[in-house]
Amino acid sequence: MDVHKDSAVLSRIEVVETGRRRRWTSAEKLRIVEESFAGPRLVSATARRYGISRQLLLNWRKALASNHRAGEGSIGPTFVPAIVAPSTPPTTEAVEAGQIEIVSPKGLRVVFGPGADVEAVVRIARGLERR
């Protein structure tokens, strides 16, 4: 019959030095995050370049975005999805230069002037998507 032991005997412990934990300043984090926003699919490449995990970079991006929503800074340009459609027959009201016209699939039409607030345009465009 075999003897079964529930506890293992520890004969030697080896301490592995993993290096000093890096500390990133807010300015360094901001620079790295802005670099990751510079083009499509740059999160992994940027993380590899600085020797950090992709998840850590995504956490920094998320934290920066939540700070931006709270009004503590800017993360760069905000993009509104746009679809280029074939031209439609001209309407009686011509859109002036510098204006933005959004037409929903159901035919709702919204025209914004040159000084329109970007956040308002985004909210209205998202509202039109839901209709």
QUISULLIN-V803197 format. One record per pair of residues at least 4 apart in sequence whose C-alpha atoms are under 6 Angstrom apart, sorted by the first residue. I is the first residue (numbers start at 1). J is the second residue. D is the distance in Angstrom with one decimal. If there is no record, write none. Layout:
I_J_D ; I_J_D
//
This chain:
33_61_6.0 ; 36_42_5.1 ; 36_43_5.2 ; 36_46_5.8 ; 42_46_5.8 ; 44_54_5.6 ; 47_52_5.1 ; 47_53_5.8 ; 47_54_5.4 ; 67_72_5.2 ; 68_72_5.3 ; 68_73_5.0 ; 68_74_5.5 ; 98_114_5.0 ; 99_112_5.5 ; 99_113_4.7 ; 99_114_5.2 ; 100_111_5.5 ; 100_112_5.0 ; 101_110_5.6 ; 101_111_4.3 ; 102_109_5.7 ; 102_110_5.1 ; 103_107_5.9 ; 103_108_5.4 ; 103_109_4.3 ; 104_108_5.0 ; 112_116_5.9
//
